[in-house]
Amino acid sequence: GMEKEDLQMMIDGNVLYLSGEKHFERESRNSNYHIMERAYGVFKRAIPLPHNVSTDDAEANYKNGVLKIHLPKTSREKVKNIPLT
């Protein structure tokens, strides 16, 4: 129920931020009744990402109301082990 222009995405560090606003309006007329529906809503989500995600290679696609986000993993050579102290 959203248009592509009403959706925003941003990656900051290892967090994916999604936000948007839904606008829906429908009107139906009959000789006996008149119906008008409106739905509006704002949403915001912060999704923590694993540390082995390559945010530089992230891709997003929005088609027919479906958002697909591709976040590839980094190769093993790029993953840095941090010793526990």
C-alpha positions, 0 to 999 in steps of 0.5 A, a space after each residue: 500500500 505504499 509508493 516507492 517515493 514514500 519510503 526511505 532507507 539508510 545504513 548508518 554503521 551496522 544499523 539499517 533504518 527504514 521509514 515511510 508514510 502510507 497514504 491510502 484513500 478509497 471512495 465508493 458510491 452507490 444509490 443507497 450509500 457513500 463510503 470513503 476510507 482513508 488510512 495514513 500512517 508513519 513508521 520507523 524501524 531500526 534493524 541491527 545488522 550482523 558485523 559480517 555484512 558488507 554495507 558498501 555492497 547493499 542493494 535494494 529493489 522495490 516492485 509491486 509493493 514489495 521491498 527486497 534488500 540484499 546485504 551480502 556477507 563479507 568474505 572471511 578474509 575481511 572479517 576481523 576477530 577481536 580478542 576478548 580481554 
